[in-house]
Amino acid sequence: MTQEPSRAQQLMGDIAPKLAELTDDVLFGDVYARPGLSQRDRSLITVAALLSLDRSSQLKSHMGRALDNGVTQEELVEVITQLAFYAGWPCAINAVTTLRTVLEEREEAEPR
């Protein structure tokens, strides 16, 4: 039985195999697994950082991960609202658009 490729392997394994390996083994295998913070808290921090840096393409996948880790839609909206005043209005507006896309895609993927 073969294991399905990780998201990192799917996104970049063919072009940057070492970066995909480091993403799987170090970032998600070690850093995200450390006991000092919950997965939920790590997701909130990551979303806040990506929002502040206006990294919309990465923000999308991490918003989905945050929802999977127990962060609610309302909490993500609060993070966006809080950071509008620190990261900038355009970053917050982009984040709202990204969150809307994530939520719509999840709704479409739900079995009816």
MOWOLIN-V873370 format. One record per residue. RES is the residue in one small letter. PSI is psi as a letter, one per 20 degrees, with the letter a starting at -180 (NA if undefined). OMEGA is omega in whole degrees, 0 to 359 (NA if undefined). Layout:
((RES,PSI,OMEGA) (RES,PSI,OMEGA))
This chain:
((m,p,180) (t,q,179) (q,p,178) (e,p,180) (p,q,177) (s,r,178) (r,h,178) (a,g,178) (q,h,179) (q,g,185) (l,h,189) (m,j,185) (g,h,180) (d,h,183) (i,g,184) (a,m,185) (p,h,180) (k,g,178) (l,g,177) (a,g,178) (e,g,178) (l,h,178) (t,g,180) (d,g,189) (d,g,185) (v,g,184) (l,g,184) (f,h,181) (g,h,182) (d,f,186) (v,g,180) (y,h,183) (a,i,181) (r,q,185) (p,i,185) (g,h,178) (l,q,176) (s,r,175) (q,h,179) (r,g,180) (d,g,178) (r,h,178) (s,g,178) (l,g,180) (i,g,181) (t,g,177) (v,g,180) (a,g,180) (a,g,182) (l,h,176) (l,g,183) (s,h,180) (l,i,181) (d,l,179) (r,m,189) (s,h,183) (s,h,176) (q,h,180) (l,h,182) (k,g,182) (s,h,181) (h,h,172) (m,g,176) (g,g,178) (r,g,179) (a,g,178) (l,g,177) (d,h,181) (n,j,173) (g,j,175) (v,p,181) (t,r,175) (q,g,181) (e,h,179) (e,h,177) (l,h,177) (v,h,178) (e,g,176) (v,g,180) (i,g,181) (t,g,179) (q,g,185) (l,i,176) (a,h,183) (f,i,181) (y,h,182) (a,h,180) (g,q,182) (w,g,180) (p,h,178) (c,g,180) (a,g,179) (i,g,176) (n,h,180) (a,h,177) (v,g,178) (t,g,179) (t,g,179) (l,g,178) (r,g,179) (t,g,180) (v,g,182) (l,g,179) (e,g,180) (e,h,178) (r,h,179) (e,g,179) (e,h,182) (a,i,181) (e,p,177) (p,q,182) (r,NA,NA))
